[in-house]
């Protein structure tokens, strides 16, 4: 019986692991190494000189936790914890993508396109309003010219009479 099993108070009846005396010792050593790595990464998260260093250390903490869960699952001889590892991996990936986006641009959701589109829409509205004003002035000029031509034609007709 390994010292980790004695400390945790666990007594599992796994025939495969009981026959392999060297494997539990290796798994115990791997758990200790992963726990040490987790503590080192946690130290870097707390004392990191830059935000990027803290982000990488946090991602490494997630990897160390996943390794600890996998080793613990192997130690117990079950695969019940593998779905937890999958969830941690997915959340770690999504969190890292969001954090890198935040580090890169200062915000997670890029709304500058929306602002540019609103500005462009306002400019287009102003241009449309200006075009409509020009169109109205053109119509008025055409109407005045037509009225002037009609008056000139009437004058010419009156002169001929």
Buried (B, 14 or more C-beta within 10 A) or exposed (E): EBEBBEEEEEEEEEEEBEEEEEBBEEBBEBBEBBBEBBEBBBEBBEEBEEEEEBBBBBBBBBBBBBBBBBBBBBBBEEEEBEEBBEEBEEEBEEBBEEBBBBEEEEEEEEEEEEEEEEEEEEEEEEEEEEEEEEEEEEEEEEEEEEEEEEEEEEEEEEEEE
